[in-house]
């Protein structure tokens, strides 16, 4: 009997990983990717929730930015009330005609201390609702679509998970 239990214990991680991947796959179905800010043209896909003032999001962006020819990134903006400048920065990104340029400007610190004077953008509120529905409370929050893996917070292994490094 204990042999059966031991074998089951050995197999349990594989089952739970499959269940976890299936759970993430189901969660992704709930994410309206047509609402995302899409950058990049590669085959490796990433969903990311970022805050314009998050230092870890900025560090991650610097790493991702040079690989956009290999990546397709679905960006959802998640400003936080405790960072009041993050709202106008998010509005600026979401409603800019050149969203990639706006992402670069904001995430490289161009507007730190002097947020852009822009109107509110409905898309940002839609991104916040999507994050709330998924239970995303911190950034960066990444879902790697080739293996349905979630990486919460900054991970130096993100590019590796994406098949880049």
PyMOL commands that set and color helices and strands:
alter all, ss='L'
color gray80, all
select helices_A, chain A and resi 2-29+33-35+55-65+85-95+99-107+122-134+158-161
alter helices_A, ss='H'
color red, helices_A
select strands_A, chain A and resi 37-39+44-50+71-77+141-144+149-152
alter strands_A, ss='S'
color yellow, strands_A
deselect
rebuild
show_as cartoon
